[in-house]
Amino acid sequence: QVQFVESGGGLVQPGGSLRLSCAASGSIFYIYHMGWYRQAPGQERELVARVTVGGNTYYKDSVKGRFTMSRDNAKNAVYLQLNSLRPEDTAAYYCNTSPPLGVDSWGQGTQVTVSS
């Protein structure tokens, strides 16, 4: 069972930047496509970025050009660079495989709050 620990969130002003990190347990991390998801209060969790096993990336339209996802298989880690942050990016951010593993696989997430 792969487990995830997210970090790097915080409070940032509009236009600011953050770098999120996710450490994954398990020795077979490299076989999974990976995703960053976010969930704002009262909303469904949504996929915002995805990186395939081969390193190809996908981004939700609203974050294209602002967010960059990467992976380091040697460290069992994925990262999300968030630039030009907007108040609507405020959410709890989670990593998981893409598509996600079972309901028990979600970590605690890391909170990103964009506010002046």
Buried (B, 14 or more C-beta within 10 A) or exposed (E): EBEBBBBBBEEBEEEBEBEBBBBBEEEEBEEBBBBBBBBBEEEEBEBBBBBEEEEEEBBBEEBEEBBBBBBEBEEBBBBBBBBEBBEEBBBBBBBBBBEBBEEEBBBEBBEBBBEE
